[in-house]
């Protein structure tokens, strides 16, 4: 399996890192490292994330790292990271499909 960010999810992840980095550069590095480790685990165990509780009927899953939710969907041999939201954000329209 290959883990790939959609363009919008990559922008969301980089924005989260920039937000954290403003006040705590060390925390931003730790968050990035923890996120990379958690997402790398999906290469071997793509079903290891939990079903999104707000949308149990959708084929999406999520991995939580710190205060952020990484939403993903497996398509063939690719794990698509399709959104990165802070846990305080409430999904109201579902998570987007991969490109």
JOWO-V326731 format. One record per pair of residues at least 24 apart in sequence whose C-alpha atoms are under 6 Angstrom apart, sorted by the first residue. I is the first residue (numbers start at 1). J is the second residue. D is the distance in Angstrom with one decimal. If there is no record, write none. Layout:
I & J & D
I & J & D
//
This chain:
1 & 43 & 4.7
1 & 77 & 4.8
1 & 78 & 5.4
2 & 43 & 5.8
2 & 78 & 4.9
2 & 79 & 5.9
3 & 78 & 5.9
3 & 79 & 4.6
4 & 80 & 5.1
5 & 80 & 5.8
5 & 81 & 4.6
6 & 82 & 5.4
9 & 82 & 5.2
9 & 83 & 4.4
9 & 84 & 5.6
12 & 84 & 5.6
13 & 84 & 5.9
35 & 65 & 6.0
//
